[in-house]
């Protein structure tokens, strides 16, 4: 009623608003009287029953938040009990099932590695002797498979190994300094170095043919080495790795694989990664393409 009267007042027609409010009030009053007249009164027993049902429903509604809190508390209690049981019962089983990594292969510094196959797993620092043609690389590593991969050498290249790090490496470098290729870790496999490796491997020295006085066998060995080791073009002292790669590439057949170039450079005492060789070759090829596209002169 108030809304009807207010609407008429705001619309500028107060009389219509008042009449509408009165009519609305009369209609609602009449409807209330009719409902009261038509309703069937409840007997006392039914009314009492309904009052009891309403009371129980209200009590149950009030208990819902309390029941929820009780259930949460019980769930937390059960979870804590299960955690305690797991700690006391399952812990020994888990400890028994723990698989520990193998202990790194190690030994006294300077002593030979008795089982070279153990170096294909976890191992401590070693000094390796890697054979490649007529030369030997003496270096140190904690990851022999990774070092062989970087040098593009097969596992059979490993001649012998010793426990130790840079101090043992420097000792061997000093011991065989007369056979060392300048500014590298590569050594010529001749003389005392060849005899030392033969003593470790149980094979005949690499240059035994020359030492035995068999001139023909020595010439054959030297000729085989020259065939396996193509000479690099003359390079200025301190040439960059890029110059070395391009020189080695020009020595081999056109389209030689980066691994073949790395192998040739390694034989000459230069350790270069195949990824870097691939980058240098791709840049050189791109530069040649640019020169070819830009040439032609004037018509």
PEWO-V418187 format. One record per pair of residues at least 24 apart in sequence whose C-alpha atoms are under 10 Angstrom apart, sorted by the first residue. I is the first residue (numbers start at 0). J is the second residue. D is the distance in whole Angstrom. If there is no record, write none. Layout:
{{I	J	D} {I	J	D}}
//
This chain:
{{0	24	6} {0	25	10} {0	27	10} {103	141	10} {104	162	9} {105	161	10} {105	162	7} {105	163	9} {106	161	9} {106	162	6} {106	163	8} {107	161	9} {107	162	6} {107	163	8} {108	161	7} {108	162	5} {108	163	5} {108	164	8} {108	166	9} {108	167	7} {109	160	9} {109	161	6} {109	162	5} {109	163	6} {109	164	9} {109	166	9} {109	167	6} {109	168	9} {109	170	9} {109	171	10} {110	160	9} {110	161	5} {110	162	6} {110	163	8} {110	167	10} {111	159	8} {111	160	6} {111	161	4} {111	162	6} {111	163	9} {111	199	8} {112	159	7} {112	160	6} {112	161	5} {112	162	6} {113	159	9} {113	160	9} {113	161	9} {113	162	10} {114	159	10} {114	160	9} {115	157	8} {115	158	9} {115	159	7} {115	160	7} {115	161	10} {116	154	10} {118	142	8} {118	143	7} {118	144	8} {118	160	9} {119	143	7} {119	144	6} {119	145	10} {119	154	9} {120	144	9} {122	162	10} {123	162	8} {123	163	8} {123	164	9} {124	161	9} {124	162	6} {124	163	5} {124	164	5} {124	165	9} {125	160	7} {125	161	6} {125	162	5} {125	163	5} {125	164	6} {125	165	9} {125	167	9} {125	168	9} {126	159	9} {126	160	6} {126	161	5} {126	162	6} {126	163	6} {126	164	6} {126	165	8} {126	166	10} {126	167	7} {126	168	6} {126	169	10} {126	171	9} {127	157	7} {127	158	8} {127	159	6} {127	160	4} {127	161	7} {127	162	9} {127	163	10} {127	164	10} {127	168	9} {128	156	8} {128	157	6} {128	158	6} {128	159	5} {128	160	6} {128	161	9} {128	185	10} {128	186	10} {128	196	8} {129	153	10} {129	154	9} {129	155	9} {129	156	5} {129	157	5} {129	158	6} {129	159	8} {129	160	9} {129	185	9} {130	155	8} {130	156	5} {130	157	6} {130	158	6} {130	159	9} {130	185	9} {130	186	10} {130	187	10} {130	188	8} {130	196	10} {130	266	9} {131	155	10} {131	156	7} {131	157	9} {131	158	10} {131	185	9} {131	187	10} {131	188	9} {131	228	10} {131	262	9} {131	263	10} {131	265	8} {131	266	6} {131	267	10} {131	268	10} {132	156	9} {132	187	9} {132	188	9} {132	223	10} {132	224	7} {132	225	10} {132	227	7} {132	228	8} {132	262	10} {132	263	10} {132	265	9} {132	266	7} {132	267	10} {133	186	9} {133	187	6} {133	188	6} {133	189	8} {133	193	10} {133	205	8} {133	206	9} {133	220	10} {133	221	9} {133	223	10} {133	224	7} {133	225	9} {133	227	9} {133	228	9} {133	266	8} {133	267	10} {134	178	9} {134	179	9} {134	180	9} {134	185	6} {134	186	5} {134	187	5} {134	188	5} {134	189	8} {134	193	10} {134	265	9} {134	266	7} {134	267	8} {134	268	8} {135	178	10} {135	179	9} {135	180	10} {135	184	8} {135	185	5} {135	186	5} {135	187	6} {135	188	6} {135	189	10} {135	192	9} {135	193	9} {135	196	10} {135	265	10} {135	266	9} {135	268	9} {136	179	9} {136	180	10} {136	183	9} {136	184	5} {136	185	4} {136	186	6} {136	187	9} {136	188	9} {136	265	9} {136	266	9} {136	268	8} {136	270	10} {137	168	7} {137	169	9} {137	171	8} {137	172	7} {137	175	10} {137	179	10} {137	183	10} {137	184	6} {137	185	6} {137	186	8} {138	164	9} {138	165	8} {138	167	9} {138	168	6} {138	169	9} {138	171	9} {138	172	9} {138	184	7} {138	185	9} {139	163	8} {139	164	6} {139	165	7} {139	166	10} {139	167	9} {139	168	6} {139	169	10} {140	164	7} {140	165	9} {148	272	9} {148	273	10} {149	258	10} {149	261	9} {149	270	9} {149	271	8} {149	272	6} {149	273	7} {149	274	9} {150	258	9} {150	261	7} {150	262	7} {150	264	10} {150	265	7} {150	269	10} {150	270	7} {150	271	7} {150	272	7} {150	273	8} {151	257	10} {151	258	6} {151	259	8} {151	260	10} {151	261	7} {151	262	6} {151	265	9} {151	270	10} {151	271	10} {151	272	8} {151	273	8} {152	258	9} {152	261	9} {152	262	8} {152	265	9} {158	196	7} {158	197	9} {158	199	8} {158	200	7} {159	196	7} {159	197	10} {159	199	7} {159	200	7} {160	199	9} {179	268	9} {180	267	8} {180	268	7} {180	269	10} {181	268	8} {182	237	10} {182	268	9} {182	269	9} {183	267	10} {183	268	6} {183	269	7} {183	270	8} {184	268	7} {184	269	9} {184	270	9} {185	265	8} {185	266	8} {185	267	8} {185	268	5} {185	269	8} {185	270	9} {186	266	10} {186	267	10} {186	268	8} {187	266	10} {187	267	10} {187	268	10} {227	263	9} {227	266	9} {228	262	10} {228	263	7} {228	264	10} {228	266	7} {228	267	8} {229	263	8} {229	264	10} {229	266	9} {229	267	9} {230	263	9} {230	266	10} {230	267	9} {231	263	9} {231	264	9} {231	267	8} {240	264	10} {240	269	9} {240	270	9} {240	271	8} {240	275	9} {240	276	9} {240	279	9} {241	271	10} {241	275	9} {241	276	8} {241	278	10} {241	279	6} {241	280	9} {241	283	10} {242	279	9} {243	269	9} {243	271	9} {243	276	10} {244	269	10} {244	271	8} {244	275	9} {244	276	7} {244	277	10} {244	279	8} {244	280	8} {245	276	9} {245	279	8} {245	280	8} {245	283	9} {248	276	10} {248	280	9} {254	280	10} {256	280	10}}
//
